[in-house]
Amino acid sequence: MNTTNRAGDIAFQTHGDARATPVVLAHSILSSGAMWATQARMLVEHGFCAICIDARGHGGSAATPAPYTMDQLAADTVAVLDALAIPRAHYVGLSLGGMSGIGLGLGHADRLLSLCLCDMRADTPPAAAAPWDERMAIARAAGSCAPLAAPTLERWFGRAFLDANPETARRLNDVACATSVEGFAGCAQAIQQMDYLAAVDRIRVPTTLLVGARDGVLPEAMRDLSKRIPGAVFEQIDDAGHLPNVERPDAFDAALLRHLAQVAA
């Protein structure tokens, strides 16, 4: 059974039997919980309940006034768990969702069965923070995130994948265009202000770090992160960029299932 619900300003969709072991999935900026459609189906087939959350100002979630912080985005996930009366869940977060997942691991470990963090980093040095100012200015000047959609998808996937998969490209483009400017700006500012790196050695829940091999500097950053988080497992997905769950779903799903099996062992 699939249902769409709200926890205050936050929209989320549940897939599968509500009594099954819960897996929360959190998306990248300029996307929505819909980017996890393939993984949600796969998780239900393997006996899990998948919960796809829309971040503030993305998908069906309301855009509260910017700026936001990663700790606030982590608290939004806790609000969803509270709304569903779920004491603890596995958490899968990619990019923005992975960053707020660090906040969960540090501030709300009692609500987690495990963390699977994908294509993210735990800090934002000045060189990584700077491009967000231009992107926010473009969206605010246009009154829309539409001008950001095409360049964002090209950074994520590269032109060859988008040309070979026009329907996927169209769907992701539509979601990016529909993202509210305030929600985008709020989440972008949360990314700019993020500084969890010095604290990640306090994470104690079972953690797997997944990254696309072609995702710029992130494979190196996440390999370093895996050495800082006690017991963390690092996996690189070959021939994939920033959204390996979309670009190479079979490889991503296999890695996610390995993570869940290791936690259950």
C-alpha positions as CSV (number, residue, x, y, z in Angstrom):
1,M,0.0,0.0,0.0
2,N,1.3,3.5,-0.9
3,T,0.1,6.6,1.0
4,T,1.0,10.2,1.0
5,N,1.0,12.0,4.4
6,R,2.3,15.1,6.2
7,A,4.2,15.8,9.3
8,G,3.5,19.5,9.7
9,D,5.1,21.2,6.7
10,I,6.8,18.0,5.5
11,A,5.3,15.7,3.0
12,F,6.2,12.0,2.7
13,Q,5.1,8.9,1.0
14,T,5.0,5.4,2.5
15,H,5.3,2.3,0.4
16,G,4.6,-1.2,1.5
17,D,3.5,-2.8,4.8
18,A,3.6,-0.2,7.6
19,R,4.5,-3.0,10.0
20,A,7.6,-3.9,8.1
21,T,11.1,-2.7,9.0
22,P,11.2,1.0,8.0
23,V,13.7,2.5,5.6
24,V,13.6,6.3,5.2
25,L,14.9,7.8,2.0
26,A,16.0,11.4,1.7
27,H,16.8,13.1,-1.6
28,S,19.2,15.7,-3.1
29,I,18.6,19.4,-3.5
30,L,16.3,20.3,-6.5
31,S,14.7,16.9,-6.4
32,S,12.1,15.1,-4.3
33,G,11.2,11.8,-2.8
34,A,10.2,10.7,-6.3
35,M,13.8,10.2,-7.2
36,W,13.7,7.0,-5.0
37,A,10.9,5.3,-6.9
38,T,13.0,2.4,-8.1
39,Q,14.5,1.8,-4.6
40,A,11.1,2.1,-2.9
41,R,9.8,-0.7,-5.1
42,M,12.9,-2.8,-4.5
43,L,12.7,-2.4,-0.8
44,V,9.0,-3.3,-0.7
45,E,9.8,-6.5,-2.7
46,H,12.4,-7.4,-0.1
47,G,10.0,-7.0,2.8
48,F,10.7,-3.4,4.0
49,C,8.5,-0.3,4.4
50,A,10.0,2.6,2.3
51,I,9.3,6.1,3.5
52,C,10.3,8.8,0.9
53,I,10.5,12.3,2.4
54,D,10.3,15.6,0.5
55,A,12.7,18.2,2.0
56,R,11.4,21.6,2.9
57,G,10.4,23.5,-0.2
58,H,10.8,20.5,-2.4
59,G,8.1,18.2,-3.8
60,G,5.0,18.4,-1.7
61,S,6.6,20.0,1.4
62,A,6.0,23.6,2.3
63,A,8.7,26.2,1.9
64,T,9.2,27.8,5.3
65,P,11.3,31.0,5.2
66,A,15.0,30.6,4.4
67,P,17.6,30.0,5.7
68,Y,17.5,26.4,7.0
69,T,20.2,24.4,8.8
70,M,21.2,20.8,8.5
71,D,20.0,20.2,12.1
72,Q,16.6,21.6,11.1
73,L,16.4,19.2,8.2
74,A,17.4,16.3,10.4
75,A,14.7,17.3,12.8
76,D,12.2,17.2,10.0
77,T,13.0,13.5,9.5
78,V,12.5,12.9,13.2
79,A,9.1,14.6,12.9
80,V,8.1,12.1,10.1
81,L,9.2,9.2,12.4
82,D,7.1,10.7,15.2
83,A,4.1,11.1,12.9
84,L,4.3,7.4,12.0
85,A,5.0,6.3,15.5
86,I,8.3,4.7,14.4
87,P,10.9,4.4,17.1
88,R,13.9,3.6,14.9
89,A,14.5,3.3,11.1
90,H,17.2,2.7,8.6
91,Y,18.1,6.0,6.9
92,V,19.3,6.4,3.3
93,G,20.3,9.9,2.3
94,L,21.9,11.2,-0.9
95,S,23.6,14.6,-1.3
96,L,21.5,17.0,0.7
97,G,19.8,14.0,2.3
98,G,23.2,12.5,3.2
99,M,24.4,15.7,4.8
100,S,21.3,15.9,7.0
101,G,21.9,12.2,7.7
102,I,25.1,13.2,9.5
103,G,23.0,15.5,11.7
104,L,20.7,12.6,12.5
105,G,23.7,10.4,13.4
106,L,25.0,13.0,15.7
107,G,21.9,14.3,17.2
108,H,19.3,11.6,16.9
109,A,21.2,8.3,17.0
110,D,18.5,6.8,19.2
111,R,16.1,7.0,16.2
112,L,18.4,5.1,13.8
113,L,18.9,1.5,12.9
114,S,21.6,2.4,10.5
115,L,22.9,5.1,8.1
116,C,23.5,4.7,4.3
117,L,25.0,8.1,3.2
118,C,25.5,8.7,-0.5
119,D,27.3,11.2,-2.7
120,M,27.8,13.8,0.1
121,R,30.4,15.4,2.4
122,A,30.3,16.4,6.0
123,D,31.7,20.0,5.6
124,T,31.5,22.8,3.1
125,P,34.8,24.5,2.5
126,P,34.7,28.0,0.9
127,A,35.4,26.7,-2.6
128,A,32.4,24.4,-2.4
129,A,30.2,27.0,-0.7
130,A,30.8,29.8,-3.2
131,P,28.8,28.5,-6.3
132,W,25.6,28.4,-4.2
133,D,25.5,32.2,-4.0
134,E,25.3,32.5,-7.8
135,R,22.7,29.7,-8.0
136,M,20.5,31.4,-5.4
137,A,20.9,34.7,-7.2
138,I,19.8,33.2,-10.5
139,A,16.7,31.5,-9.0
140,R,15.7,34.7,-7.1
141,A,16.1,36.9,-10.2
142,A,14.0,34.5,-12.3
143,G,11.5,33.8,-9.5
144,S,11.9,30.2,-10.4
145,C,14.3,27.3,-10.2
146,A,13.8,26.5,-13.9
147,P,17.1,28.2,-15.0
148,L,19.0,25.9,-12.7
149,A,17.4,22.6,-13.9
150,A,19.4,21.9,-17.1
151,P,22.8,22.8,-15.7
152,T,22.2,20.8,-12.6
153,L,21.2,17.7,-14.4
154,E,24.2,18.0,-16.7
155,R,26.5,18.2,-13.6
156,W,24.8,15.2,-12.0
157,F,24.8,12.9,-15.0
158,G,26.7,14.3,-18.0
159,R,25.2,14.9,-21.4
160,A,25.5,11.4,-22.7
161,F,23.3,9.9,-20.0
162,L,20.6,12.6,-20.4
163,D,20.5,12.2,-24.2
164,A,20.2,8.4,-23.9
165,N,17.5,8.6,-21.2
166,P,15.2,11.4,-22.3
167,E,12.2,10.3,-20.2
168,T,14.3,10.2,-17.0
169,A,15.8,13.6,-17.9
170,R,12.3,15.1,-18.4
171,R,11.0,13.8,-15.1
172,L,14.0,15.1,-13.1
173,N,13.9,18.4,-15.0
174,D,10.2,18.9,-14.1
175,V,10.9,18.2,-10.4
176,A,13.8,20.6,-10.4
177,C,11.7,23.3,-12.1
178,A,8.9,22.9,-9.6
179,T,11.1,23.3,-6.6
180,S,10.3,26.6,-4.7
181,V,12.9,29.3,-4.8
182,E,12.6,29.7,-1.0
183,G,13.0,26.0,-0.4
184,F,16.0,25.8,-2.7
185,A,17.6,28.9,-1.1
186,G,17.0,27.6,2.4
187,C,18.6,24.2,1.6
188,A,21.5,25.8,-0.3
189,Q,22.2,27.9,2.8
190,A,22.1,24.8,5.0
191,I,24.7,23.2,2.7
192,Q,26.9,26.4,2.8
193,Q,26.8,26.4,6.6
194,M,27.4,22.7,7.2
195,D,30.4,21.8,9.4
196,Y,30.0,18.3,10.8
197,L,33.4,16.9,9.9
198,A,35.2,17.3,13.2
199,A,32.3,15.5,15.0
200,V,31.7,12.5,12.8
201,D,33.9,10.3,14.9
202,R,31.0,10.4,17.4
203,I,28.7,8.5,15.1
204,R,28.1,5.1,16.5
205,V,25.3,3.6,14.3
206,P,26.3,1.2,11.5
207,T,27.2,3.3,8.5
208,T,27.8,2.6,4.8
209,L,29.1,5.4,2.5
210,L,28.2,5.0,-1.2
211,V,29.4,7.2,-4.0
212,G,29.4,7.4,-7.8
213,A,33.0,7.0,-9.1
214,R,32.5,10.0,-11.5
215,D,31.1,12.4,-8.8
216,G,33.9,14.9,-8.8
217,V,35.8,15.3,-5.5
218,L,33.2,13.3,-3.5
219,P,34.8,9.8,-3.8
220,E,37.9,11.1,-2.2
221,A,36.0,13.1,0.4
222,M,33.8,10.1,1.3
223,R,36.8,7.7,1.4
224,D,38.3,10.0,4.0
225,L,35.0,10.2,5.8
226,S,34.9,6.4,6.0
227,K,38.1,6.5,8.0
228,R,36.7,9.0,10.5
229,I,33.4,7.2,11.2
230,P,34.0,4.2,13.4
231,G,33.3,0.9,11.5
232,A,32.1,2.7,8.4
233,V,32.0,0.7,5.1
234,F,32.9,2.5,1.9
235,E,31.7,1.5,-1.6
236,Q,32.2,3.2,-4.9
237,I,29.8,2.6,-7.8
238,D,31.6,2.5,-11.1
239,D,30.4,4.5,-14.1
240,A,28.0,6.7,-12.1
241,G,27.9,10.4,-11.2
242,H,26.0,12.2,-8.5
243,L,22.8,10.2,-8.5
244,P,23.9,6.6,-8.8
245,N,20.5,5.3,-7.7
246,V,19.1,6.7,-11.0
247,E,22.1,6.2,-13.2
248,R,23.0,2.6,-12.1
249,P,20.1,1.4,-10.1
250,D,21.0,-2.3,-10.1
251,A,24.4,-1.6,-8.7
252,F,23.1,0.9,-6.2
253,D,20.3,-1.4,-5.1
254,A,22.7,-4.3,-4.6
255,A,25.0,-2.1,-2.4
256,L,22.0,-0.9,-0.4
257,L,20.8,-4.5,0.2
258,R,24.4,-5.5,1.3
259,H,24.3,-2.7,3.8
260,L,20.9,-3.7,5.2
261,A,22.0,-7.4,5.4
262,Q,25.2,-6.4,7.2
263,V,23.3,-4.4,9.7
264,A,20.8,-7.3,10.3
265,A,23.6,-9.9,10.7
